Amino acid sequence: MSTIIEEIRAAYEPFGVAVEGVATYGTYYRLRCARCGAALGCIGDRLLPGMARELVDGEFDLYAAGLAGCACGHQAERARVIDAARAASAGQRFA
Amino acid sequence: MALSDVAEGIDQDEREAVLSRGGRERGAGRWPFWTRVYAQGDPLPDLSCKISRPDHSFDEGDELPDDYKALLMKMLRHEGERAGNKSFLGLMGTCIEVAETLAPNAEARLIKSEYLAEELKHAIMFHRIAVRLDPDFALRDVPYAHYAFHLPRETWVDDAFFHFLVDLNGAFHARDWRESSYVPLRKISRTVERDEFGHSEMGYYFLNAVCSERRGRALAQALLPKWYSAALDMFGRSDSPNTPKFIQWGLKGVGNSEIRTAYKEYADRKLAALGLDVPDERLGRRFL
């Protein structure tokens, strides 16, 4: 499963989400804010190849609008750095 | 265990709020979710077999044909809820973490604690079936193979969809076991079905609260395609070569396509009632 975990880490890294080591036995990993360390949720390592990037990119608007990600705002800030126009649009859409 | 013990770790203000609401009942008075629905009749569709097939019946301790046992073990591997399956316990661990991290209030955490207790009850029930079939298998770690059990849960809405849709899948499969040729499975089917249905209703209860507010509904609408496609994929390929064997041996009543269609009709009605637009059923699907 190491390949999938590397895919997951690479998908989350641009959004400032760290994928911790195994959170519970074997297959599940804790997601943390890379800035403040707050727990953000969890993910498992049986995703299909390529799925992690698709899922994380699919949540760009939610990170940008603050509907997902840390209360400290790190993921929203990262989304603005990645694509300011799209982030602004998402902010309006979910206002 | 007293509520005050259960509530250890909950902030003092929240604890007092729960107690003042009369939260001495299980799950803050809402658990179990299945009772009110089943009191009005069978909520799930008839999944009984409509084709002619041999009338098999095998009980605990019976000699099982090799093909039959292989299919039964395959079914139990997919089911996964066994006390000896460390990955199942790991999944339950994530449920505790998600509740601690994302639940909106103490009431929701109490409800989730009832959910966990009930899933662990299933782990005992399936362990007892497994250990009498094959003690080695009963202790084997079998991570859930389907990606639906591994999708990221980063919001409370993710967790609510996980329960509404994934536990509902479990309820439909347990409904299908009412006429199982394997007697121990048949015996527990009604308990497992109603419990899993209740877990789905729990998720729906959380979704209903989220969707009552405009921004919450927008979040649910945005996350729905991810969970909806996974939920439909969980029934497997419509042309799975094993399906006719499962049906002939009496381990399943209907094929993957048929049970998926029944599930979709049920789930679509519930989603529409939340004010959500149901995604195209082919969107994002991996297993058609």
Interface residues (C-beta under 8 A of the other chain):
Chain A: A23 T24 Y25 G26 T27 Y28 R30 L31 A39 L40 G41 C42 I43 G44 D45 R46 L47 L48 M51 L55 V56 G58 E59 D61 L62 L67 A68 G69 R93 F94
Chain B: K86 S87 L89 G90 L91 M92 G93 T94 E97 V98 E100 T101 L102 D141 P143 Y144 A145 H146 Y147 F149 H150 L151 P152 R153 E154 T155 D158 R215 A218 L219 A222 L223 K226 R286
